[in-house]
Amino acid sequence: MAYHAQSSNSFPMRISELSEVAGFSKSTIHHYVKIGLLPPPSRARTNLYLYDETHLLGLERIRRLKETENLSLEQVKEALERDPMITDGESSFTRTAFRKGREYSQPQVTPSLHDVKRLEILDEAIMLFSKLGYDAVKVSDITDALHMGKGTFYLYFKNKRELFRSCFKRLDFLIEPLELRDEIRYEKNFFNKARQRWLGFNEKFATFRGILSLLRTACMSDEKDVRENAAIAYTAWIEPFNKDIEQALKQGIIRHVDAELATYLLLGMGESLSFRLSLDSRYSPEDAAELFDSIIRHGLMADETGKGTKETDQGCRVTVTDRDGVSIELHNTLFAGAFYLTGKLGASEIKVDPSRLSTISVSSVDSKWFALLTAKSGQELSLEVDGTTVITGDTLFGGLQIAFERLSLITIWNES
């Protein structure tokens, strides 16, 4: 059977064809079948065994578990036995898209032979371009590294320039799994989310750093189309960070800064920390995360919150009561990361210092949330608030996080 590289339905295959497409030697494939990592091939006739998409996808999973997770073959086998459909979070064959705050899932698609080989070329090119630079890399360098003929390369890309531009789109497959982590997508506190983002980035730093280096170089290219494509890809990379900073500015959580400059500053700082950690094991990710968190809190937290810190820490303690009547005392209380409560009074926004209040009663009307503020003088004021605003604080038993919509009452106590 003659195999044409651009066909997506060239199954079944002989082992020689599977070996060429998947990038594994025939002896390795035989070994994986023997130890149970791959199912046995189908026997067509005497001395003719055929392989299909199951074997191709299986080899892709094995490669990712070995290279990304650094697992031994025994550990790979255990992982596949626990979940036969396991895929790496960066797999291009099972994607969950996250666009403009809306989530939608794409059905799992069995990879075509063309897709598998194309991604292998892209990943090898990214590594070489990042290491040597665009001009120094020849097509033959890429094909030699993949044990591939030049003719096969040109079935996937017209030339080196097209390959270079396609490398930028690879970043899309790295961003989405990071943004979809539960600890990131469900985190409401700006500073906590920034910390979790860095921890996730640091875990995959070896994968990120090559393409980010490539993108920055390409953004300054003399070739307009290369420069524009790189800029588009880099903008997509910074979008989630920039969006969170803009939101934090609107909520008054961070002081007035240029959102774009702040985004680049945080990304640069985070990448530098990950680079330092990659050099040796002197520092742990927790050490770096603690410093990262401390710097952005002290550097970005709104000026008004700094004024309220002493009042809140020294003169107030807060008791929160949830909608089931359960109460607990909090210290160092924050409202969406700030020392004040933000709400709407008609068309205006107001920031309320809780140390001036005695109670905050929470209620809901027509899916809107309201806080009835009672001042120490007895005066009352009703504000519309965001029900998803997270209140955080310290208890005797550890930190607590609770959304406004789960509360019925907040009592603020003054200490003499």
C-alpha positions as CSV (number, residue, x, y, z in Angstrom):
1,M,0.0,0.0,0.0
2,A,1.5,3.3,-1.0
3,Y,1.2,5.9,1.7
4,H,0.6,9.6,0.7
5,A,1.6,11.9,3.5
6,Q,-1.4,14.3,3.0
7,S,-4.0,11.7,3.3
8,S,-5.9,11.6,6.6
9,N,-7.4,8.2,6.0
10,S,-4.3,6.1,5.1
11,F,-5.2,3.2,7.5
12,P,-4.4,0.4,8.0
13,M,-0.6,0.7,7.8
14,R,2.3,-1.6,7.7
15,I,4.8,-1.2,10.6
16,S,7.3,0.5,8.3
17,E,4.7,3.2,7.5
18,L,3.7,3.6,11.2
19,S,7.3,3.9,12.1
20,E,7.9,6.7,9.5
21,V,4.8,8.7,10.5
22,A,5.0,8.3,14.3
23,G,8.8,8.7,14.5
24,F,9.5,5.5,16.4
25,S,11.7,2.7,15.2
26,K,10.1,-0.6,14.3
27,S,11.9,-2.4,17.1
28,T,10.5,0.1,19.6
29,I,7.0,-0.4,18.3
30,H,7.4,-4.2,18.6
31,H,8.7,-3.7,22.1
32,Y,5.7,-1.6,23.1
33,V,3.3,-4.2,21.8
34,K,5.2,-6.9,23.6
35,I,5.0,-5.2,27.0
36,G,1.4,-4.1,26.6
37,L,1.7,-0.4,26.0
38,L,0.1,-0.9,22.5
39,P,-2.5,-3.4,21.4
40,P,-1.4,-6.2,19.0
41,P,-1.8,-5.4,15.3
42,S,-4.4,-7.0,13.1
43,R,-3.2,-10.0,11.1
44,A,-4.2,-9.6,7.4
45,R,-2.4,-12.7,6.1
46,T,0.7,-14.7,6.8
47,N,3.6,-12.3,7.7
48,L,1.4,-9.2,7.2
49,Y,0.3,-7.3,10.2
50,L,-1.5,-4.0,10.0
51,Y,-1.7,-1.1,12.4
52,D,-4.3,1.6,12.7
53,E,-5.1,5.0,14.3
54,T,-5.2,3.4,17.8
55,H,-1.5,2.6,17.5
56,L,-0.7,6.1,16.2
57,L,-2.5,7.9,19.0
58,G,-1.1,5.5,21.5
59,L,2.5,6.3,20.4
60,E,1.7,10.0,20.6
61,R,0.4,9.5,24.2
62,I,3.5,7.5,25.2
63,R,5.8,10.2,23.7
64,R,4.1,13.0,25.7
65,L,4.0,11.1,29.0
66,K,7.7,10.3,28.6
67,E,8.9,13.7,27.4
68,T,6.5,16.0,29.3
69,E,6.1,14.1,32.5
70,N,9.5,12.3,32.4
71,L,7.8,9.0,33.2
72,S,9.5,5.6,32.9
73,L,7.9,3.0,30.7
74,E,6.5,1.2,33.8
75,Q,5.0,4.5,34.9
76,V,3.6,5.2,31.5
77,K,2.0,1.8,31.5
78,E,0.4,2.5,34.9
79,A,-0.9,5.8,33.7
80,L,-2.5,4.3,30.6
81,E,-4.0,1.5,32.6
82,R,-5.6,4.1,35.0
83,D,-7.0,6.1,32.1
84,P,-6.8,4.5,28.6
85,M,-7.8,7.8,27.0
86,I,-5.2,9.9,28.9
87,T,-3.8,12.8,26.9
88,D,-1.4,15.5,27.8
89,G,-2.8,18.9,28.6
90,E,-1.0,20.3,25.5
91,S,-2.2,17.6,23.1
92,S,-3.4,19.1,19.9
93,F,-5.9,16.4,19.4
94,T,-8.2,17.1,22.3
95,R,-8.8,20.8,22.8
96,T,-11.0,22.8,25.0
97,A,-11.2,26.4,23.7
98,F,-11.4,29.3,26.0
99,R,-12.3,32.5,24.2
100,K,-13.5,35.9,25.5
101,G,-14.6,34.4,28.8
102,R,-16.8,31.7,27.1
103,E,-16.0,28.1,27.3
104,Y,-16.9,25.5,24.8
105,S,-15.6,21.9,24.2
106,Q,-14.6,20.4,20.9
107,P,-15.2,16.7,20.5
108,Q,-12.1,14.5,20.7
109,V,-10.8,14.0,17.2
110,T,-8.6,11.1,16.1
111,P,-5.4,12.7,14.7
112,S,-4.7,12.4,11.0
113,L,-1.3,11.2,9.9
114,H,-0.8,14.6,8.3
115,D,-1.5,16.4,11.6
116,V,0.9,14.2,13.6
117,K,3.8,14.7,11.2
118,R,3.1,18.4,10.8
119,L,3.3,19.0,14.6
120,E,6.5,17.0,14.8
121,I,8.1,19.3,12.2
122,L,6.8,22.4,14.0
123,D,8.1,21.4,17.4
124,E,11.5,20.5,16.0
125,A,11.6,23.8,14.1
126,I,10.7,25.8,17.2
127,M,13.6,24.3,19.1
128,L,16.1,24.9,16.3
129,F,14.9,28.4,15.5
130,S,15.0,29.4,19.2
131,K,18.5,27.9,19.7
132,L,20.2,29.0,16.4
133,G,18.0,31.8,15.0
134,Y,15.9,31.8,11.9
135,D,18.6,32.6,9.4
136,A,21.0,30.0,10.6
137,V,18.5,27.1,10.4
138,K,18.2,25.3,7.1
139,V,15.4,23.0,6.1
140,S,17.9,20.2,6.0
141,D,18.7,20.8,9.7
142,I,15.1,20.1,10.5
143,T,14.7,17.1,8.2
144,D,18.0,15.5,9.4
145,A,16.9,15.9,13.1
146,L,13.7,14.1,12.2
147,H,15.3,11.5,9.9
148,M,13.0,12.8,7.2
149,G,13.6,13.4,3.5
150,K,13.2,17.0,2.2
151,G,10.5,15.8,-0.1
152,T,8.4,14.8,2.9
153,F,9.0,18.2,4.5
154,Y,7.6,20.0,1.4
155,L,4.4,18.0,1.6
156,Y,3.6,19.9,4.8
157,F,5.2,23.4,4.2
158,K,5.9,25.3,1.1
159,N,9.1,26.8,2.4
160,K,11.0,27.8,5.6
161,R,9.1,31.1,5.8
162,E,5.7,29.4,5.9
163,L,7.0,27.0,8.6
164,F,8.3,30.0,10.6
165,R,4.9,31.7,10.6
166,S,3.2,28.5,11.5
167,C,5.4,28.1,14.6
168,F,3.6,31.1,16.1
169,K,0.2,29.4,16.1
170,R,1.7,26.6,18.2
171,L,1.5,29.0,21.2
172,D,-2.3,28.7,21.1
173,F,-2.0,25.0,22.2
174,L,0.0,26.1,25.2
175,I,-2.1,28.9,26.5
176,E,-5.5,27.2,26.6
177,P,-4.6,24.3,29.0
178,L,-3.0,26.8,31.4
179,E,-6.1,29.1,31.4
180,L,-8.4,26.1,31.9
181,R,-6.8,24.9,35.2
182,D,-9.4,25.1,38.0
183,E,-7.1,27.0,40.3
184,I,-6.9,29.7,37.6
185,R,-10.3,29.9,36.0
186,Y,-12.2,29.8,39.3
187,E,-9.9,32.2,41.2
188,K,-11.5,35.6,41.9
189,N,-8.8,37.2,43.8
190,F,-6.5,39.1,41.4
191,F,-3.3,38.5,43.3
192,N,-4.0,34.8,44.0
193,K,-4.8,34.3,40.3
194,A,-1.5,35.9,39.3
195,R,0.4,33.6,41.6
196,Q,-1.4,30.5,40.3
197,R,-0.7,31.6,36.7
198,W,3.0,31.9,37.4
199,L,3.1,28.5,39.1
200,G,1.4,26.9,36.0
201,F,3.7,28.7,33.6
202,N,6.7,27.6,35.6
203,E,5.7,24.0,35.4
204,K,5.7,24.2,31.6
205,F,8.6,26.7,31.3
206,A,10.7,24.3,29.2
207,T,7.9,24.2,26.7
208,F,7.1,27.9,26.8
209,R,10.5,29.5,26.7
210,G,11.5,28.3,23.2
211,I,8.5,29.7,21.4
212,L,8.4,32.9,23.5
213,S,12.0,33.6,22.6
214,L,11.2,32.9,18.9
215,L,8.2,35.2,19.0
216,R,10.1,38.1,20.5
217,T,12.8,37.8,17.8
218,A,10.2,37.6,15.1
219,C,8.3,40.7,16.4
220,M,11.4,42.7,15.3
221,S,11.8,41.0,11.9
222,D,12.4,43.1,8.8
223,E,9.8,41.0,7.0
224,K,6.4,42.6,7.5
225,D,4.3,39.4,7.3
226,V,6.5,37.6,9.8
227,R,6.5,40.6,12.2
228,E,2.7,41.0,12.0
229,N,2.0,37.3,12.5
230,A,4.4,37.2,15.5
231,A,2.7,40.3,17.0
232,I,-0.7,38.7,16.7
233,A,0.5,35.5,18.5
234,Y,2.1,37.5,21.2
235,T,-1.0,39.6,21.8
236,A,-3.0,36.4,22.2
237,W,-0.4,35.2,24.8
238,I,-0.7,38.3,26.9
239,E,-4.5,38.7,26.6
240,P,-5.6,36.8,29.7
241,F,-3.0,38.7,31.9
242,N,-4.0,42.1,30.4
243,K,-7.7,41.4,30.8
244,D,-7.3,40.6,34.6
245,I,-5.3,43.8,35.2
246,E,-7.9,45.9,33.4
247,Q,-10.6,44.3,35.5
248,A,-8.6,44.9,38.7
249,L,-8.2,48.6,37.7
250,K,-11.9,49.0,37.3
251,Q,-12.6,47.4,40.7
252,G,-10.0,49.6,42.4
253,I,-8.0,46.6,43.6
254,I,-4.8,47.9,42.1
255,R,-3.5,51.4,41.8
256,H,-3.7,53.4,38.6
257,V,-1.2,52.0,36.1
258,D,-0.9,51.5,32.4
259,A,-2.4,48.0,32.0
260,E,-0.3,47.0,29.0
261,L,3.0,48.1,30.6
262,A,2.0,46.3,33.9
263,T,1.2,43.2,31.9
264,Y,4.6,43.1,30.2
265,L,6.3,43.8,33.6
266,L,4.6,40.9,35.3
267,L,5.3,38.5,32.4
268,G,9.0,39.5,32.2
269,M,9.4,39.1,36.0
270,G,7.7,35.7,35.9
271,E,9.8,34.5,33.0
272,S,13.0,35.6,34.7
273,L,12.1,33.8,37.9
274,S,11.4,30.6,35.9
275,F,14.7,30.9,34.1
276,R,16.5,31.2,37.4
277,L,14.8,28.1,38.8
278,S,15.8,26.2,35.7
279,L,19.5,26.7,36.4
280,D,19.7,24.6,39.6
281,S,17.6,23.5,42.5
282,R,18.8,26.1,45.0
283,Y,15.3,27.7,45.0
284,S,11.9,26.0,45.0
285,P,8.9,27.2,43.0
286,E,7.3,28.1,46.3
287,D,10.2,30.4,47.2
288,A,9.8,32.2,43.8
289,A,6.0,32.3,44.1
290,E,6.2,33.9,47.5
291,L,8.5,36.6,46.2
292,F,6.4,37.1,43.0
293,D,3.3,37.5,45.1
294,S,4.9,39.9,47.5
295,I,6.2,42.2,44.8
296,I,3.0,42.5,42.9
297,R,0.9,43.0,46.0
298,H,3.2,45.8,47.3
299,G,3.8,47.2,43.9
300,L,0.3,47.2,42.5
301,M,-2.1,47.4,45.4
302,A,-4.2,50.6,45.3
303,D,-3.0,53.5,47.4
304,E,-6.2,53.7,49.3
305,T,-5.8,50.1,50.5
306,G,-2.5,51.0,52.0
307,K,-4.1,53.7,54.1
308,G,-6.7,51.3,55.4
309,T,-4.3,48.6,56.3
310,K,-3.5,49.8,59.8
311,E,-7.1,50.6,60.6
312,T,-8.3,47.2,59.5
313,D,-5.5,45.2,61.0
314,Q,-5.3,47.1,64.4
315,G,-8.8,48.3,65.0
316,C,-11.3,45.8,63.5
317,R,-12.3,42.2,63.5
318,V,-15.0,40.9,61.3
319,T,-17.5,38.1,61.8
320,V,-19.2,36.7,58.7
321,T,-22.4,34.7,58.8
322,D,-23.4,32.5,55.8
323,R,-26.9,31.8,54.5
324,D,-27.1,28.7,56.7
325,G,-26.4,30.7,59.8
326,V,-22.8,29.5,60.3
327,S,-20.5,32.3,61.7
328,I,-16.8,32.7,61.9
329,E,-14.5,35.5,62.9
330,L,-12.0,36.9,60.4
331,H,-8.9,39.1,60.7
332,N,-7.1,40.9,57.9
333,T,-10.3,40.9,55.8
334,L,-10.1,41.7,52.1
335,F,-12.9,42.3,49.6
336,A,-11.7,41.1,46.2
337,G,-8.2,41.7,47.3
338,A,-8.9,45.2,48.6
339,F,-9.3,46.6,52.1
340,Y,-12.5,48.3,51.1
341,L,-15.9,47.2,49.6
342,T,-16.8,48.4,46.1
343,G,-20.4,48.9,45.2
344,K,-22.7,50.9,43.0
345,L,-24.9,53.8,44.2
346,G,-27.1,54.5,41.2
347,A,-24.8,55.2,38.3
348,S,-21.8,56.0,40.6
349,E,-19.2,53.7,42.1
350,I,-18.4,54.0,45.8
351,K,-15.6,52.5,47.9
352,V,-16.5,51.9,51.5
353,D,-14.1,51.6,54.4
354,P,-15.5,48.8,56.5
355,S,-14.0,50.2,59.7
356,R,-16.6,52.9,59.5
357,L,-19.5,50.4,59.6
358,S,-21.1,48.2,62.2
359,T,-22.8,45.7,59.9
360,I,-23.3,44.7,56.3
361,S,-26.5,42.8,55.5
362,V,-26.5,40.9,52.2
363,S,-29.7,40.3,50.1
364,S,-30.7,39.4,46.6
365,V,-33.5,40.9,44.4
366,D,-34.1,39.8,40.8
367,S,-30.7,38.2,40.5
368,K,-28.9,41.3,41.7
369,W,-27.0,41.5,45.0
370,F,-27.3,44.3,47.5
371,A,-25.4,45.2,50.7
372,L,-27.2,47.2,53.3
373,L,-24.6,49.2,55.1
374,T,-25.1,50.4,58.7
375,A,-22.7,53.0,59.9
376,K,-21.6,53.3,63.5
377,S,-23.9,56.4,63.7
378,G,-26.9,54.2,62.7
379,Q,-27.3,55.7,59.2
380,E,-28.0,53.2,56.5
381,L,-27.1,53.0,52.8
382,S,-27.9,50.3,50.2
383,L,-25.4,49.5,47.5
384,E,-25.5,47.1,44.6
385,V,-22.6,44.7,44.8
386,D,-21.1,41.9,42.7
387,G,-22.3,38.7,44.2
388,T,-19.2,36.8,43.1
389,T,-16.9,39.2,45.0
390,V,-14.7,37.0,47.2
391,I,-14.1,37.9,50.8
392,T,-10.9,36.5,52.3
393,G,-9.5,36.6,55.8
394,D,-7.6,34.7,58.5
395,T,-9.3,32.6,61.1
396,L,-7.8,30.7,64.0
397,F,-7.8,27.6,61.9
398,G,-6.5,29.0,58.6
399,G,-7.5,31.2,55.7
400,L,-11.1,31.5,54.6
401,Q,-12.5,32.5,51.2
402,I,-16.3,33.0,50.7
403,A,-18.3,34.8,48.0
404,F,-20.6,37.6,48.8
405,E,-23.6,35.7,47.4
406,R,-23.1,33.0,50.1
407,L,-23.3,35.5,53.0
408,S,-26.2,36.9,54.9
409,L,-24.4,39.2,57.4
410,I,-21.0,40.8,58.1
411,T,-20.4,42.3,61.5
412,I,-17.5,44.7,62.0
413,W,-16.2,45.0,65.5
414,N,-14.2,47.8,66.9
415,E,-11.5,47.2,69.4
416,S,-10.3,49.9,71.8
